[in-house]
Amino acid sequence: MAKPTDAIIFDETGKAEAQFTRLCAIMECLRDPDTGCPWDIEQDFATIAPYTIEEAHEVADAIEREAWDELEAELGDLALQVVYHAQMAREKGLFDVTRVLRAINGKMVSRHPHVFGDESRDKSAEQQTADWEKIKAVERAANGTQARVGVLDGVALGLPALTRALKLQSRAARVGFDWPSTDEVIAKIVEEAKELEEARDTLGPDELAEEFGDLLFVMVNLGRHLGLDPEACLRATNTKFTRRFNYIEDKLEANGRTPHQSDLTEMDALWNEAKALKIK
């Protein structure tokens, strides 16, 4: 196969299709075993996967901060990850970027029969979500090699733990494995908190970690019942904590000191000041 030409590599004027072709050509050149970048040549699926996850989180972070000027660049970084994996797959004879795009295009058409088929569009977003899951279940059954397709099959192991817990619980809830209201969930949180307290005093680190995980899992369930995304909630709290702690550092710096030169009483008072100012 001919190598990408300089006309493709250095063309900054093309529209979307041309620019995507250009990105693929750049990646092909970077991975060329004779003339490419030594770092890029050494990479494989496993070493690039963490960067893929990181770039997805940076996209989410830009959206959370409404940093629209940054989002443009972050989406480009994420697109690069798709091209990177597709190029490595092509080198191994597994598939190429054309097949990747053909697959997602076909999937989007087949999963939206109310847009691209003859189904009625007269249904709620909630009903569409339910229909989407039904179509996915049929696809999993058709593509699977195992005798039984489980309710929880297909929930990716690589998801952030809070997000995966939410998806596992949502799948189980669709077949009726769920508490009927938040009252039962809160009661379970109290129970798990008590078990964690007992584990802290009587059990080893492995049992303690298990009980802590159980409590986190039930907290995710409460968020689901309340219609909250636990990952987004914790991300927002992380942001709030960072800004309020920055306030503490700024106030201390104004007096020529650092947190190392302060104490809990003073920093807690400054924290309460930040809360009173509604710093989020």
Backbone as numpy.savetxt, mean C-alpha at the origin, in Angstrom:
# Nx Ny Nz CAx CAy CAz Cx Cy Cz
16.95 -8.89 -31.50 16.10 -7.69 -31.50 16.99 -6.44 -31.50
16.65 -5.49 -32.33 17.46 -4.28 -32.45 17.40 -3.47 -31.16
18.55 -2.82 -30.87 18.59 -1.98 -29.68 17.82 -0.68 -29.93
17.30 -0.08 -28.85 16.60 1.21 -29.00 17.53 2.24 -29.60
17.00 3.08 -30.44 17.80 4.11 -31.09 17.87 5.35 -30.23
18.88 6.18 -30.51 19.01 7.45 -29.80 17.78 8.33 -30.04
17.16 8.19 -31.21 15.98 9.00 -31.52 14.87 8.73 -30.51
14.76 7.48 -30.08 13.75 7.14 -29.07 14.20 7.58 -27.69
15.44 7.27 -27.35 15.96 7.54 -26.01 15.91 9.02 -25.66
16.24 9.88 -26.60 16.39 11.30 -26.30 15.22 12.16 -26.79
14.13 11.53 -27.21 12.97 12.29 -27.68 12.10 12.71 -26.50
12.11 14.00 -26.17 11.34 14.52 -25.05 10.01 15.14 -25.49
9.69 15.04 -26.77 8.54 15.76 -27.31 7.31 14.89 -27.51
7.49 13.57 -27.53 6.40 12.67 -27.85 5.27 12.70 -26.84
4.10 12.25 -27.27 2.94 12.16 -26.40 3.04 10.91 -25.52
1.94 10.57 -24.87 1.96 9.51 -23.86 2.50 8.19 -24.39
2.00 7.74 -25.55 2.43 6.45 -26.09 3.92 6.46 -26.39
4.40 7.56 -26.99 5.81 7.66 -27.32 6.68 7.71 -26.07
6.20 8.41 -25.04 6.99 8.52 -23.81 7.04 7.19 -23.07
5.95 6.41 -23.14 5.99 5.09 -22.52 6.97 4.19 -23.26
6.96 4.24 -24.58 7.93 3.49 -25.39 9.35 3.91 -25.03
9.52 5.21 -24.84 10.84 5.75 -24.48 11.30 5.19 -23.13
10.39 5.14 -22.15 10.74 4.62 -20.83 11.17 3.16 -20.92
10.42 2.38 -21.70 10.78 0.97 -21.88 12.15 0.84 -22.54
12.42 1.71 -23.52 13.71 1.67 -24.22 14.86 2.05 -23.29
14.62 3.04 -22.43 15.65 3.45 -21.47 15.97 2.30 -20.53
14.91 1.61 -20.04 15.14 0.49 -19.13 15.88 -0.64 -19.83
15.54 -0.89 -21.07 16.24 -1.93 -21.83 17.73 -1.60 -21.94
18.05 -0.34 -22.19 19.46 0.07 -22.29 20.16 -0.05 -20.93
19.47 0.33 -19.86 20.08 0.24 -18.54 20.39 -1.20 -18.16
19.59 -2.15 -18.66 19.77 -3.56 -18.33 20.66 -4.30 -19.33
21.14 -3.61 -20.35 21.98 -4.25 -21.35 23.23 -4.82 -20.67
23.50 -6.12 -20.80 24.63 -6.72 -20.06 26.00 -6.22 -20.49
26.09 -5.61 -21.68 27.39 -5.14 -22.17 27.59 -3.65 -21.96
26.53 -2.87 -22.15 26.70 -1.41 -22.14 25.82 -0.72 -21.10
25.08 -1.49 -20.31 24.15 -0.90 -19.36 24.80 -0.44 -18.07
23.96 -0.06 -17.12 24.42 0.39 -15.80 24.71 -0.82 -14.91
25.90 -0.89 -14.32 26.25 -2.06 -13.49 25.23 -2.33 -12.38
24.74 -1.25 -11.76 23.77 -1.45 -10.67 22.48 -2.05 -11.20
21.96 -1.49 -12.28 20.70 -1.98 -12.84 20.83 -3.42 -13.33
21.96 -3.76 -13.88 22.18 -5.12 -14.40 22.13 -6.14 -13.27
22.61 -5.77 -12.10 22.69 -6.71 -10.98 21.33 -6.99 -10.32
20.35 -6.16 -10.57 19.09 -6.28 -9.84 18.25 -7.44 -10.35
17.36 -7.94 -9.47 16.38 -8.95 -9.85 15.04 -8.60 -9.20
14.05 -9.47 -9.39 12.72 -9.17 -8.87 12.75 -8.90 -7.36
13.49 -9.74 -6.64 13.52 -9.64 -5.18 14.16 -8.34 -4.71
15.22 -7.90 -5.39 15.90 -6.69 -4.94 15.14 -5.43 -5.32
14.36 -5.48 -6.39 13.61 -4.31 -6.83 12.28 -4.18 -6.10
11.71 -5.30 -5.65 10.40 -5.27 -4.99 10.31 -4.26 -3.85
11.32 -4.14 -2.97 11.21 -3.14 -1.90 11.10 -1.71 -2.43
11.78 -1.43 -3.54 11.67 -0.10 -4.15 10.26 0.13 -4.70
9.67 -0.93 -5.23 8.30 -0.82 -5.75 7.34 -0.45 -4.63
7.47 -1.13 -3.50 6.62 -0.82 -2.35 6.87 0.59 -1.86
8.15 0.97 -1.79 8.50 2.31 -1.32 7.90 3.39 -2.23
7.98 3.18 -3.53 7.44 4.18 -4.46 5.93 4.30 -4.33
5.25 3.16 -4.12 3.79 3.21 -3.92 3.45 4.01 -2.67
4.22 3.85 -1.62 3.98 4.60 -0.39 4.26 6.09 -0.59
5.27 6.41 -1.41 5.56 7.82 -1.66 4.45 8.48 -2.47
3.81 7.72 -3.35 2.64 8.24 -4.05 1.53 8.54 -3.04
1.27 7.58 -2.14 0.23 7.77 -1.13 0.56 8.96 -0.22
1.84 9.13 0.09 2.26 10.24 0.95 2.02 11.58 0.28
2.34 11.68 -1.00 2.12 12.93 -1.73 0.63 13.27 -1.78
-0.21 12.25 -1.96 -1.66 12.47 -1.98 -2.15 12.91 -0.60
-1.65 12.25 0.44 -2.04 12.60 1.81 -1.73 14.05 2.12
-0.56 14.53 1.63 -0.15 15.91 1.90 -0.68 16.89 0.85
-1.44 16.34 -0.13 -1.94 17.15 -1.24 -0.81 17.91 -1.94
0.34 17.22 -2.03 1.52 17.80 -2.69 1.45 17.43 -4.16
0.58 18.12 -4.89 0.30 17.74 -6.27 1.50 17.92 -7.18
2.38 18.88 -6.88 3.58 19.04 -7.70 4.52 17.85 -7.53
4.53 17.26 -6.33 5.37 16.09 -6.09 4.73 14.82 -6.66
3.40 14.79 -6.69 2.70 13.59 -7.16 3.08 13.24 -8.59
3.25 14.25 -9.44 3.63 14.00 -10.83 4.91 13.17 -10.90
5.92 13.57 -10.14 7.20 12.85 -10.15 7.07 11.48 -9.51
6.29 11.39 -8.43 6.14 10.11 -7.74 5.43 9.09 -8.62
4.44 9.53 -9.39 3.77 8.61 -10.30 4.73 8.12 -11.38
5.62 8.99 -11.82 6.65 8.56 -12.78 7.56 7.51 -12.18
7.95 7.71 -10.92 8.80 6.72 -10.26 8.08 5.37 -10.15
6.78 5.42 -9.88 6.01 4.18 -9.77 5.88 3.49 -11.13
5.67 4.29 -12.18 5.60 3.72 -13.53 6.91 3.03 -13.90
8.02 3.62 -13.47 9.32 3.01 -13.73 9.40 1.61 -13.13
8.81 1.43 -11.95 8.85 0.12 -11.30 8.15 -0.94 -12.15
7.02 -0.59 -12.74 6.29 -1.52 -13.61 7.16 -1.91 -14.80
7.78 -0.92 -15.42 8.63 -1.17 -16.58 9.85 -2.00 -16.20
10.40 -1.72 -15.01 11.58 -2.45 -14.54 11.26 -3.95 -14.42
10.16 -4.27 -13.73 9.79 -5.68 -13.56 9.47 -6.34 -14.89
8.79 -5.59 -15.77 8.43 -6.15 -17.07 9.67 -6.45 -17.91
10.68 -5.59 -17.83 11.92 -5.81 -18.58 12.65 -7.05 -18.06
12.71 -7.21 -16.75 13.37 -8.39 -16.19 12.62 -9.66 -16.59
11.27 -9.58 -16.61 10.48 -10.74 -17.02 10.73 -11.07 -18.50
10.84 -10.03 -19.30 11.11 -10.24 -20.74 12.46 -10.95 -20.92
13.46 -10.54 -20.17 14.78 -11.15 -20.27 14.75 -12.64 -19.92
13.86 -13.01 -18.99 13.73 -14.39 -18.57 12.76 -15.19 -19.44
12.14 -14.52 -20.42 11.20 -15.21 -21.28 9.86 -15.49 -20.62
9.52 -14.73 -19.60 8.27 -14.95 -18.87 7.10 -14.22 -19.52
7.27 -12.93 -19.72 6.27 -12.08 -20.37 6.93 -10.75 -20.67
6.21 -9.84 -21.32 6.77 -8.52 -21.58 5.74 -7.46 -21.22
6.11 -6.20 -21.39 5.23 -5.12 -20.96 3.94 -5.08 -21.78
4.00 -5.54 -23.03 2.78 -5.57 -23.84 1.75 -6.51 -23.22
2.21 -7.67 -22.76 1.30 -8.62 -22.12 0.78 -8.07 -20.80
1.62 -7.34 -20.08 1.18 -6.72 -18.83 0.03 -5.76 -19.10
0.20 -4.91 -20.10 -0.82 -3.91 -20.42 -2.07 -4.57 -21.00
-1.87 -5.59 -21.84 -3.02 -6.28 -22.42 -3.84 -6.94 -21.31
-3.16 -7.50 -20.31 -3.86 -8.18 -19.22 -4.67 -7.20 -18.38
-4.08 -6.06 -18.03 -4.82 -5.11 -17.19 -5.95 -4.46 -17.97
-5.75 -4.21 -19.25 -6.83 -3.66 -20.07 -8.00 -4.63 -20.16
-7.69 -5.89 -20.40 -8.73 -6.90 -20.46 -9.46 -7.06 -19.15
-8.69 -7.01 -18.06 -9.30 -7.15 -16.73 -10.26 -6.00 -16.44
-9.86 -4.79 -16.75 -10.71 -3.63 -16.47 -11.99 -3.67 -17.29
-11.90 -4.14 -18.53 -13.10 -4.24 -19.37 -14.04 -5.32 -18.83
-13.47 -6.49 -18.50 -14.31 -7.61 -18.06 -14.93 -7.36 -16.69
-14.25 -6.57 -15.86 -14.78 -6.32 -14.51 -15.74 -5.13 -14.46
-15.97 -4.50 -15.60 -16.92 -3.38 -15.65 -17.96 -3.62 -16.75
-18.71 -4.71 -16.62 -19.73 -4.99 -17.65 -20.82 -3.93 -17.70
-20.96 -3.16 -16.61 -21.96 -2.08 -16.59 -21.48 -0.86 -17.37
-20.20 -0.84 -17.75 -19.65 0.26 -18.55 -19.36 -0.21 -19.97
-18.73 -1.40 -20.08 -18.30 -1.89 -21.39 -19.18 -3.03 -21.92
-20.19 -3.42 -21.16 -21.09 -4.48 -21.59 -22.53 -4.04 -21.56
-23.41 -5.00 -21.34 -24.84 -4.68 -21.40 -25.51 -4.65 -20.03
-24.70 -4.69 -18.95 -25.28 -4.57 -17.61 -25.74 -3.15 -17.36
-26.70 -3.00 -16.48 -27.19 -1.67 -16.11 -26.19 -0.95 -15.21
-26.07 0.34 -15.41 -25.23 1.17 -14.54 -26.00 1.64 -13.33
-27.25 1.27 -13.22 -28.12 1.73 -12.14 -27.88 0.90 -10.89
-26.74 1.12 -10.26 -26.43 0.45 -9.00 -25.45 1.31 -8.21
-25.41 1.06 -6.91 -24.57 1.88 -6.03 -23.11 1.45 -6.13
-22.24 2.33 -5.57 -20.81 1.99 -5.53 -20.59 0.73 -4.69
-21.40 0.57 -3.63 -21.27 -0.61 -2.77 -21.62 -1.88 -3.54
-22.69 -1.81 -4.36 -23.06 -2.97 -5.16 -21.99 -3.29 -6.19
-21.40 -2.25 -6.77 -20.33 -2.47 -7.73 -19.14 -3.16 -7.07
-18.83 -2.76 -5.82 -17.73 -3.40 -5.10 -18.02 -4.88 -4.90
-19.27 -5.18 -4.52 -19.65 -6.59 -4.33 -19.56 -7.36 -5.63
-20.04 -6.76 -6.73 -19.97 -7.42 -8.04 -18.52 -7.65 -8.46
-17.67 -6.66 -8.18 -16.24 -6.77 -8.50 -15.64 -7.99 -7.82
-15.97 -8.17 -6.54 -15.43 -9.31 -5.80 -15.96 -10.63 -6.36
-17.22 -10.65 -6.80 -17.78 -11.87 -7.39 -17.02 -12.23 -8.67
-16.75 -11.22 -9.50 -16.02 -11.47 -10.74 -14.61 -11.97 -10.43
-13.95 -11.35 -9.42 -12.61 -11.79 -9.03 -12.63 -13.24 -8.56
-13.68 -13.61 -7.81 -13.77 -14.98 -7.31 -13.88 -15.96 -8.47
-14.67 -15.60 -9.48 -14.81 -16.45 -10.67 -13.46 -16.58 -11.38
-12.73 -15.45 -11.48 -11.42 -15.47 -12.13 -10.43 -16.35 -11.37
-10.46 -16.24 -10.04 -9.55 -17.06 -9.24 -9.85 -18.54 -9.42
-11.16 -18.87 -9.47 -11.54 -20.27 -9.65 -11.11 -20.78 -11.02
-11.23 -19.92 -12.04 -10.88 -20.32 -13.40 -9.37 -20.47 -13.58
-8.60 -19.63 -12.89 -7.15 -19.62 -13.08 -6.41 -20.49 -12.09
-7.07 -20.87 -11.00 -6.39 -21.61 -9.95 -6.12 -23.06 -10.33
-5.06 -23.60 -9.74 -4.72 -25.00 -9.97 -5.09 -25.86 -8.76
-5.47 -25.22 -7.63 -5.81 -25.98 -6.45 -7.25 -26.46 -6.52
-7.53 -27.51 -5.77 -8.86 -28.10 -5.81 -9.90 -27.17 -5.21
-9.52 -26.42 -4.19 -10.46 -25.53 -3.53 -9.95 -24.10 -3.59
-10.80 -23.18 -3.94 -10.45 -21.76 -3.91 -11.01 -21.18 -2.63
-10.12 -20.83 -1.71 -10.55 -20.35 -0.41 -11.01 -18.90 -0.43
-11.79 -18.55 0.56 -12.32 -17.18 0.67 -11.18 -16.17 0.78
-10.12 -16.54 1.46 -9.02 -15.61 1.71 -7.91 -15.70 0.67
-8.05 -16.61 -0.29 -7.02 -16.73 -1.33 -6.90 -15.45 -2.14
-5.68 -15.09 -2.46 -5.45 -13.92 -3.31 -5.21 -12.64 -2.55
-5.33 -12.65 -1.23 -4.98 -11.45 -0.45 -3.47 -11.43 -0.32
-2.84 -10.47 -0.95 -1.38 -10.48 -1.11 -0.63 -10.47 0.21
0.38 -11.33 0.29 1.21 -11.40 1.50 2.05 -10.14 1.69
2.38 -9.47 0.58 3.27 -8.32 0.66 2.61 -7.02 1.06
1.31 -7.02 1.31 0.63 -5.79 1.73 1.11 -5.36 3.11
1.04 -4.06 3.41 1.27 -3.64 4.79 0.33 -4.41 5.72
0.80 -4.76 6.90 0.06 -5.67 7.78 -1.34 -5.15 8.11
-1.48 -3.86 8.37 -2.80 -3.32 8.69 -3.75 -3.46 7.51
-3.25 -3.16 6.32 -4.08 -3.27 5.12 -4.46 -4.72 4.85
-3.52 -5.63 5.04 -3.83 -7.05 4.80 -4.85 -7.55 5.82
-4.71 -7.13 7.06 -5.70 -7.52 8.08 -7.09 -7.05 7.69
-7.17 -5.81 7.21 -8.46 -5.26 6.78 -9.05 -6.07 5.64
-8.24 -6.44 4.66 -8.72 -7.20 3.51 -9.13 -8.61 3.91
-8.36 -9.24 4.79 -8.73 -10.58 5.27 -10.07 -10.55 5.98
-10.26 -9.57 6.85 -11.51 -9.46 7.60 -12.68 -9.16 6.67
-12.46 -8.31 5.68 -13.53 -7.97 4.75 -13.96 -9.19 3.94
-12.97 -10.01 3.53 -13.29 -11.23 2.80 -14.12 -12.17 3.68
-13.68 -12.35 4.92 -14.40 -13.25 5.83 -15.81 -12.74 6.11
-15.95 -11.41 6.21 -17.26 -10.82 6.50 -18.25 -11.08 5.37
-17.77 -11.20 4.14 -18.67 -11.41 3.01 -19.38 -12.75 3.05
-18.82 -13.69 3.82 -19.49 -14.99 3.96 -20.11 -15.12 5.35
-20.25 -14.00 6.06 -20.96 -13.99 7.33 -20.10 -14.19 8.56
-18.76 -14.30 8.39 -17.90 -14.48 9.55 -17.50 -13.10 10.07
-18.36 -12.54 10.92 -18.17 -11.16 11.37 -19.04 -10.90 12.59
-18.59 -9.98 13.43 -19.44 -9.55 14.53 -20.56 -8.66 13.99
-21.75 -8.72 14.60 -22.88 -7.94 14.08 -22.78 -6.45 14.31
-22.02 -6.01 15.33 -21.95 -4.58 15.62 -20.63 -4.24 16.29
-20.39 -2.95 16.48 -19.15 -2.52 17.14 -19.12 -2.88 18.61
-20.29 -3.12 19.22 -20.31 -3.48 20.65 -19.49 -4.74 20.90
-19.69 -5.76 20.06 -18.94 -7.01 20.23 -17.45 -6.82 19.95
-17.15 -5.95 19.01 -15.74 -5.71 18.68 -15.05 -5.02 19.85
-15.70 -4.01 20.43 -15.11 -3.30 21.57 -14.93 -4.24 22.75
-15.91 -5.12 22.98 -15.79 -6.09 24.06 -14.58 -6.99 23.83
-14.36 -7.36 22.57 -13.21 -8.20 22.23 -11.90 -7.44 22.44
-11.89 -6.14 22.16 -10.69 -5.33 22.40 -10.35 -5.34 23.88
-11.36 -5.18 24.73 -11.14 -5.21 26.18 -10.56 -6.56 26.59
-11.13 -7.63 26.02 -10.65 -8.98 26.33 -9.20 -9.16 25.90
-8.88 -8.74 24.69 -7.52 -8.91 24.18 -6.52 -8.04 24.96
-6.95 -6.84 25.37 -6.08 -5.98 26.17 -5.76 -6.64 27.51
-6.76 -7.28 28.10 -6.55 -7.98 29.36 -5.58 -9.14 29.17
-5.73 -9.88 28.07 -4.83 -11.00 27.80 -3.40 -10.50 27.56
-3.27 -9.34 26.92 -1.94 -8.77 26.71 -1.30 -8.39 28.04
-2.11 -7.80 28.92 -1.59 -7.43 30.25 -1.12 -8.68 31.01
-1.89 -9.75 30.93 -1.49 -10.99 31.61 -0.24 -11.58 30.98
-0.15 -11.51 29.65 1.04 -12.02 28.97 2.28 -11.24 29.36
2.12 -9.94 29.51 3.26 -9.10 29.91 3.83 -9.55 31.25
2.96 -9.98 32.15 3.38 -10.31 33.51 3.79 -11.76 33.68
3.31 -12.66 32.79 3.51 -14.09 33.05 4.12 -14.88 31.91
4.09 -14.37 30.69 4.51 -15.16 29.55 5.79 -14.63 28.91
6.33 -15.40 27.99 7.57 -15.03 27.32 7.34 -14.10 26.15
8.43 -13.69 25.48 8.33 -12.71 24.39 7.50 -13.20 23.20
7.55 -14.49 22.89 6.78 -14.99 21.76 5.29 -14.90 22.02
4.87 -15.31 23.22 3.45 -15.23 23.58 3.00 -13.77 23.68
3.88 -12.91 24.17 3.56 -11.49 24.28 3.33 -10.89 22.88
4.20 -11.26 21.95 4.05 -10.76 20.58 2.74 -11.25 19.96
2.37 -12.49 20.25 1.12 -13.04 19.72 -0.09 -12.28 20.25
-0.08 -12.00 21.55 -1.21 -11.28 22.14 -1.28 -9.84 21.63
-0.13 -9.23 21.42 -0.10 -7.87 20.88 -0.66 -7.86 19.45
-0.28 -8.87 18.67 -0.82 -8.99 17.32 -2.32 -9.18 17.32
-2.83 -9.98 18.26 -4.28 -10.20 18.37 -5.00 -8.88 18.64
-4.43 -8.06 19.53 -5.06 -6.78 19.85 -5.07 -5.85 18.64
-3.96 -5.80 17.92 -3.91 -4.98 16.71 -4.94 -5.44 15.68
-5.09 -6.76 15.55 -6.02 -7.32 14.57 -7.46 -6.91 14.90
-7.80 -6.93 16.18 -9.16 -6.54 16.57 -9.35 -5.03 16.41
-8.31 -4.26 16.63 -8.41 -2.81 16.42 -8.69 -2.51 14.96
-8.07 -3.26 14.06 -8.35 -3.11 12.63 -9.82 -3.42 12.36
-10.33 -4.45 13.02 -11.73 -4.84 12.83 -12.67 -3.72 13.28
-12.33 -3.06 14.38 -13.16 -1.94 14.84 -13.16 -0.83 13.79
-12.00 -0.53 13.25 -11.92 0.47 12.20 -12.79 0.11 11.01
-12.77 -1.16 10.64 -13.59 -1.62 9.50 -15.07 -1.41 9.79
-15.49 -1.76 11.00 -16.90 -1.59 11.37 -17.30 -0.11 11.39
-16.33 0.75 11.67 -16.61 2.19 11.72 -16.45 2.85 10.35
-16.09 2.04 9.34 -15.90 2.59 8.01 -14.60 3.34 7.85
-13.60 2.99 8.66 -12.30 3.68 8.64 -11.22 2.77 8.07
-10.29 3.35 7.35 -9.13 2.64 6.84 -8.02 2.73 7.88
-7.67 1.63 8.55 -6.68 1.71 9.63 -5.32 2.22 9.17
-4.92 1.86 7.95 -3.64 2.32 7.42 -3.65 3.84 7.29
-4.74 4.38 6.73 -4.84 5.83 6.56 -4.92 6.53 7.91
-5.65 5.94 8.87 -5.78 6.55 10.19 -4.43 6.62 10.89
-3.68 5.52 10.83 -2.38 5.51 11.49 -1.40 6.43 10.78
-1.50 6.51 9.46 -0.63 7.43 8.72 -0.91 8.87 9.14
-2.19 9.20 9.30 -2.55 10.56 9.73 -2.06 10.83 11.14
-2.15 9.83 12.01 -1.67 10.00 13.39 -0.15 10.15 13.41
0.54 9.40 12.56 2.00 9.56 12.46 2.36 10.99 12.06
1.60 11.52 11.10 1.84 12.89 10.64 1.59 13.88 11.77
0.49 13.67 12.49 0.16 14.56 13.61 1.23 14.50 14.69
1.69 13.29 15.02 2.73 13.13 16.03 4.00 13.86 15.59
4.36 13.71 14.32 5.58 14.34 13.80 5.49 15.86 13.91
4.36 16.43 13.53 4.21 17.89 13.57 4.20 18.42 14.99
3.57 17.70 15.89 3.54 18.16 17.28 4.90 18.01 17.94
5.63 16.94 17.59 6.97 16.80 18.15 7.90 17.85 17.56
7.69 18.18 16.27 8.47 19.26 15.67 8.23 20.58 16.41
7.00 20.78 16.86 6.67 21.97 17.64 7.50 22.00 18.92
7.60 20.84 19.59 8.41 20.76 20.81 9.86 21.13 20.50
10.39 20.57 19.43 11.78 20.86 19.07 11.97 22.34 18.74
11.00 22.92 18.02 11.12 24.34 17.65 11.11 25.24 18.89
10.24 24.93 19.83 10.16 25.75 21.05 11.43 25.62 21.88
11.97 24.42 21.96 13.20 24.22 22.71 14.37 24.91 22.00
14.40 24.81 20.68 15.47 25.45 19.92 15.46 26.96 20.10
14.26 27.53 20.22 14.14 28.98 20.43 14.81 29.40 21.74
14.92 28.45 22.68 15.59 28.72 23.95 17.01 28.17 23.98
17.50 27.79 22.80 18.89 27.32 22.71 19.11 25.93 23.23
18.06 25.09 23.23 18.21 23.74 23.78 17.64 22.70 22.80
17.90 21.44 23.11 17.41 20.32 22.31 16.58 19.41 23.23
15.85 18.45 22.66 15.11 17.50 23.51 16.00 16.74 24.48
17.26 16.49 24.09 18.18 15.80 25.00 18.44 16.62 26.27
18.27 17.92 26.16 18.52 18.80 27.31 17.24 19.16 28.05
16.15 18.52 27.66 14.86 18.76 28.31 14.49 17.53 29.13
13.26 17.50 29.63 12.77 16.33 30.35 11.31 16.10 29.97
10.76 14.99 30.44 9.40 14.61 30.06 8.37 15.64 30.48
8.54 16.21 31.67 7.56 17.18 32.16 7.47 18.39 31.23
8.63 18.93 30.84 8.65 20.09 29.97 8.12 19.75 28.58
8.58 18.62 28.04 8.14 18.25 26.70 6.65 17.93 26.67
6.13 17.34 27.74 4.70 17.05 27.79 3.88 18.34 27.82
4.40 19.35 28.53 3.71 20.65 28.56 3.70 21.29 27.18
4.82 21.19 26.48 4.88 21.72 25.11 3.96 20.93 24.17
3.88 19.65 24.40 2.95 18.81 23.61 1.52 19.30 23.79
1.16 19.58 25.03 -0.20 20.06 25.30 -0.43 21.43 24.66
0.62 22.24 24.57 0.51 23.51 23.86 0.19 23.25 22.38
0.89 22.30 21.79 0.66 21.96 20.39 -0.77 21.46 20.19
-1.27 20.68 21.12 -2.66 20.20 21.04 -3.63 21.37 21.12
-3.35 22.29 22.04 -4.23 23.45 22.21 -4.27 24.33 20.94
-3.14 24.34 20.23 -3.07 25.08 18.98 -3.66 24.29 17.82
-4.15 23.07 18.13 -4.76 22.19 17.13 -3.81 21.87 15.97
-2.54 21.66 16.33 -1.56 21.26 15.32 -1.82 19.83 14.92
-2.07 19.63 13.63 -2.32 18.28 13.10 -1.42 17.98 11.92
